[in-house]
Amino acid sequence: MSAIDKLPPLREVIAEHGLSAKKQLGQNFLLDLNLTAKIARAAGDLSGCDVLEVGPGPGGLTRGLLAEGARHVLAVEKDARCLPALAEIADAYPGRLTVLNADALEIDPLDHIPAPYKVVANLPYNVGTELLVRWLTPAAWPPAWESLTLMFQKEVAERIVAQPGSKAYGRLAILAQWRCEARIVMTLPPEAFTPPPKVHSSVVRITALPEPRFPADAATLSRVVAAGFNQRRKMLRASLRGVAPNIEDKLAAAGIAPTARAEEISLEKFCALAREVAKD
């Protein structure tokens, strides 16, 4: 018996259903149910909440979410091999788990779960960053989700919370911090997973703010930031030349030295520059 419910330990579940992790699906299973419950708790009070989980695998985090009181979990799993194990969890928690055999990149969660919802996931490594960028760049703000509690490779997590002047600071930090609070809440060693990845992993808690920290057009800000960091070793007057023909004037108006590099520029200054660029 596991520590959080009456279902079998995950090692037994994996053995019974032949669920060896597939590298091509970015799978690394977290088998310690006390850890999965801890990740669920990092998402805050789940009672009365609907939760979207991507890549549940054999269901360790799914069980943590349900044990911690989530009203309903929508688990999106691409690997059909995992469906029988997830069905057993659904039977143990009647009416509280819906399993969708689908690619998370190809569905709209709002077709299956009402807003607002929380996203809690040990994301498959091969799609984690792409999913995060999508969640951070919806057509309208505030988004349908209220918080994202996500497992990433530690290096990706550090990029999300990075500050100006650090090597990790870049587009992901700007996207996350412009309209959200982001912090690392937990770091796990490779041996916590089966199979163990080559790197440490970290859980990041991202909470949506009601509105952006600084005014800027989202598309313009994204374009400016992408251009600046795509050539991060270059001075901004060079890397942003394609953004506006009079980019040095725009930089000056935003209070940014043309000789500065992207990694030196604060979120507030990037927003000021986006506003200047949008005037044309």
C-alpha positions as CSV (number, residue, x, y, z in Angstrom):
1,M,0.0,0.0,0.0
2,S,1.3,3.5,-0.8
3,A,1.6,6.4,1.6
4,I,-1.2,8.5,0.0
5,D,-4.0,6.1,-1.1
6,K,-5.0,2.5,-1.3
7,L,-3.7,1.9,-4.8
8,P,-0.5,-0.2,-5.4
9,P,3.0,1.3,-5.3
10,L,4.0,2.8,-8.6
11,R,6.8,0.2,-9.2
12,E,4.1,-2.5,-9.1
13,V,1.9,-0.5,-11.4
14,I,4.7,0.0,-13.9
15,A,5.7,-3.7,-13.8
16,E,2.1,-4.9,-14.1
17,H,1.4,-2.8,-17.2
18,G,4.9,-3.0,-18.8
19,L,5.4,0.8,-18.7
20,S,9.1,1.2,-19.4
21,A,9.8,4.9,-20.0
22,K,10.2,5.9,-23.7
23,K,13.1,8.3,-24.4
24,Q,11.4,9.6,-27.6
25,L,8.4,10.7,-25.5
26,G,10.6,12.5,-23.0
27,Q,9.4,10.2,-20.2
28,N,11.1,10.0,-16.8
29,F,8.8,8.6,-14.1
30,L,8.7,9.9,-10.6
31,L,7.9,6.9,-8.4
32,D,8.0,8.3,-4.9
33,L,4.3,9.1,-4.0
34,N,5.4,11.2,-1.1
35,L,7.3,13.4,-3.6
36,T,4.4,13.6,-6.0
37,A,2.1,14.7,-3.2
38,K,4.6,17.3,-2.2
39,I,4.6,18.7,-5.8
40,A,0.8,18.7,-5.7
41,R,0.9,20.7,-2.4
42,A,3.3,23.2,-4.1
43,A,0.4,24.2,-6.3
44,G,-1.5,25.6,-3.3
45,D,-4.9,24.6,-2.0
46,L,-6.4,22.3,-4.6
47,S,-9.8,21.8,-2.9
48,G,-12.5,23.1,-5.2
49,C,-10.0,23.4,-8.1
50,D,-10.0,21.9,-11.5
51,V,-6.5,20.8,-12.6
52,L,-4.9,20.2,-16.0
53,E,-2.0,17.6,-15.9
54,V,0.1,16.9,-19.0
55,G,2.0,13.7,-19.3
56,P,0.8,11.8,-16.2
57,G,2.5,8.5,-17.3
58,P,1.6,5.8,-14.7
59,G,-0.1,8.4,-12.6
60,G,2.1,9.2,-9.7
61,L,1.4,13.0,-9.7
62,T,-2.2,12.3,-10.7
63,R,-2.6,10.4,-7.5
64,G,-0.9,13.2,-5.5
65,L,-3.3,15.8,-7.0
66,L,-6.4,13.7,-6.2
67,A,-5.2,12.8,-2.7
68,E,-4.5,16.5,-2.0
69,G,-8.2,17.3,-2.8
70,A,-8.4,18.4,-6.4
71,R,-12.0,18.6,-7.4
72,H,-11.3,17.3,-10.9
73,V,-8.2,16.4,-12.8
74,L,-8.0,16.4,-16.6
75,A,-4.9,14.2,-17.5
76,V,-3.7,14.5,-21.0
77,E,-1.5,11.5,-22.0
78,K,-0.1,10.8,-25.4
79,D,1.1,7.3,-24.6
80,A,-1.7,4.8,-24.9
81,R,0.2,2.2,-22.9
82,C,-0.5,4.3,-19.8
83,L,-4.3,4.4,-20.1
84,P,-5.0,1.1,-18.2
85,A,-3.0,2.3,-15.2
86,L,-4.8,5.7,-15.3
87,A,-8.1,4.0,-15.6
88,E,-7.4,2.2,-12.3
89,I,-6.9,5.6,-10.7
90,A,-10.1,6.9,-12.2
91,D,-11.9,3.9,-10.7
92,A,-10.4,4.7,-7.2
93,Y,-11.5,8.3,-7.4
94,P,-15.0,8.1,-9.0
95,G,-16.0,11.2,-11.1
96,R,-12.8,13.1,-10.3
97,L,-10.4,12.1,-13.1
98,T,-10.8,12.4,-16.9
99,V,-8.1,10.9,-19.0
100,L,-7.6,12.3,-22.5
101,N,-5.4,10.2,-24.9
102,A,-4.1,13.1,-26.9
103,D,-1.1,15.3,-27.7
104,A,-1.2,18.3,-25.4
105,L,0.2,20.5,-28.2
106,E,-2.9,19.7,-30.3
107,I,-5.8,20.3,-27.9
108,D,-7.5,23.3,-26.4
109,P,-7.9,22.6,-22.7
110,L,-11.0,24.8,-22.6
111,D,-12.8,22.2,-24.7
112,H,-12.4,19.8,-21.8
113,I,-12.0,21.8,-18.5
114,P,-13.6,25.1,-17.3
115,A,-11.7,28.2,-16.5
116,P,-10.1,29.1,-14.2
117,Y,-7.9,26.0,-13.7
118,K,-4.5,25.2,-12.4
119,V,-1.9,23.4,-14.4
120,V,0.3,20.9,-12.5
121,A,2.6,18.7,-14.4
122,N,5.9,16.8,-14.6
123,L,6.2,17.9,-18.2
124,P,7.8,15.6,-20.8
125,Y,11.2,17.1,-21.4
126,N,10.8,17.3,-25.2
127,V,7.7,19.5,-25.1
128,G,8.0,21.4,-21.8
129,T,9.3,24.7,-23.0
130,E,7.0,24.8,-26.0
131,L,4.0,24.3,-23.8
132,L,5.2,26.9,-21.3
133,V,5.6,29.5,-24.0
134,R,2.0,28.8,-25.2
135,W,0.6,29.2,-21.7
136,L,2.5,32.4,-21.3
137,T,1.3,33.9,-24.6
138,P,-2.5,33.5,-24.8
139,A,-4.5,35.8,-27.1
140,A,-6.0,37.6,-24.0
141,W,-4.8,38.2,-20.5
142,P,-5.6,37.1,-17.7
143,P,-5.3,33.6,-19.1
144,A,-7.6,30.6,-18.6
145,W,-5.2,29.2,-16.0
146,E,-4.5,30.8,-12.6
147,S,-1.2,29.1,-11.9
148,L,1.4,26.7,-13.4
149,T,3.3,24.3,-11.2
150,L,5.7,22.6,-13.6
151,M,8.7,20.3,-13.4
152,F,11.5,21.2,-15.8
153,Q,15.2,20.4,-16.2
154,K,16.9,22.6,-13.6
155,E,18.6,24.7,-16.3
156,V,15.2,25.6,-17.9
157,A,13.7,26.4,-14.5
158,E,16.7,28.8,-13.8
159,R,16.0,30.5,-17.2
160,I,12.4,31.2,-16.1
161,V,13.4,33.0,-12.9
162,A,16.6,34.6,-14.1
163,Q,17.5,38.2,-13.5
164,P,19.3,40.7,-15.8
165,G,23.1,40.2,-16.0
166,S,23.0,36.4,-15.6
167,K,23.8,33.9,-18.3
168,A,20.4,32.3,-17.8
169,Y,18.5,35.6,-18.4
170,G,16.7,35.6,-21.8
171,R,13.4,35.5,-23.6
172,L,11.9,32.9,-21.2
173,A,12.5,35.1,-18.2
174,I,10.9,38.1,-19.9
175,L,7.8,36.1,-21.0
176,A,7.3,34.6,-17.5
177,Q,8.0,37.7,-15.4
178,W,6.2,40.3,-17.5
179,R,2.8,39.0,-16.4
180,C,3.5,36.4,-13.7
181,E,5.2,35.7,-10.4
182,A,7.7,32.9,-10.9
183,R,9.8,31.0,-8.3
184,I,11.5,27.7,-8.0
185,V,9.9,25.7,-5.1
186,M,11.7,22.4,-5.3
187,T,14.7,20.7,-6.8
188,L,15.1,17.0,-7.3
189,P,18.2,14.8,-8.1
190,P,18.3,12.5,-11.1
191,E,17.9,9.4,-8.8
192,A,14.4,10.5,-7.9
193,F,13.3,9.4,-11.4
194,T,13.1,6.2,-13.4
195,P,15.1,6.2,-15.6
196,P,17.3,8.8,-14.0
197,P,17.9,11.8,-16.3
198,K,21.4,13.2,-16.7
199,V,20.5,16.5,-14.9
200,H,18.7,17.7,-11.8
201,S,15.0,18.8,-12.1
202,S,13.2,21.7,-10.5
203,V,9.6,22.6,-9.9
204,V,8.6,26.1,-10.8
205,R,5.4,27.8,-9.5
206,I,4.2,30.5,-11.9
207,T,1.2,32.6,-10.8
208,A,-0.7,34.8,-13.3
209,L,-0.9,38.5,-12.4
210,P,-4.1,40.4,-13.1
211,E,-2.3,42.5,-15.6
212,P,1.3,43.0,-16.9
213,R,3.9,44.6,-14.6
214,F,4.6,47.3,-17.3
215,P,2.5,48.4,-20.3
216,A,3.6,47.0,-23.7
217,D,2.0,45.4,-26.8
218,A,2.6,41.6,-26.4
219,A,3.5,41.0,-30.0
220,T,5.9,43.9,-30.2
221,L,7.6,43.0,-26.9
222,S,8.0,39.4,-28.1
223,R,9.6,40.6,-31.3
224,V,12.0,43.0,-29.6
225,V,13.0,40.4,-27.0
226,A,13.5,37.6,-29.6
227,A,15.6,39.8,-31.8
228,G,17.8,41.0,-28.9
229,F,18.5,37.6,-27.5
230,N,18.9,35.8,-30.8
231,Q,22.2,37.6,-31.1
232,R,22.8,38.2,-27.4
233,R,26.6,38.8,-27.9
234,K,25.9,41.8,-30.2
235,M,25.2,45.3,-29.0
236,L,21.5,46.2,-29.3
237,R,22.0,48.8,-32.0
238,A,23.2,45.8,-34.2
239,S,20.9,43.0,-33.0
240,L,17.8,45.2,-33.2
241,R,18.5,46.8,-36.6
242,G,15.8,44.7,-38.2
243,V,13.2,45.8,-35.7
244,A,13.2,49.4,-36.6
245,P,15.3,51.5,-39.1
246,N,15.8,54.2,-36.4
247,I,16.6,51.8,-33.6
248,E,19.2,53.9,-32.0
249,D,16.7,56.7,-31.5
250,K,14.2,54.2,-30.1
251,L,16.8,52.9,-27.7
252,A,17.7,56.4,-26.5
253,A,14.0,57.3,-26.0
254,A,13.7,54.2,-23.8
255,G,16.7,55.1,-21.8
256,I,18.9,52.3,-23.1
257,A,22.5,52.7,-24.3
258,P,22.8,51.5,-27.9
259,T,26.0,49.7,-26.9
260,A,24.2,47.6,-24.3
261,R,23.5,43.9,-24.8
262,A,20.2,42.2,-24.3
263,E,21.2,40.4,-21.1
264,E,21.8,43.7,-19.4
265,I,18.4,45.1,-20.0
266,S,15.6,44.9,-17.3
267,L,12.1,43.9,-18.0
268,E,10.9,47.4,-17.4
269,K,13.4,48.8,-20.0
270,F,12.4,46.1,-22.6
271,C,8.8,47.2,-22.1
272,A,9.7,50.9,-22.6
273,L,11.5,50.0,-25.8
274,A,8.5,48.0,-27.1
275,R,6.3,51.0,-26.5
276,E,8.8,53.2,-28.5
277,V,8.9,50.6,-31.4
278,A,5.1,50.4,-31.4
279,K,4.8,54.1,-32.1
280,D,5.8,53.7,-35.8
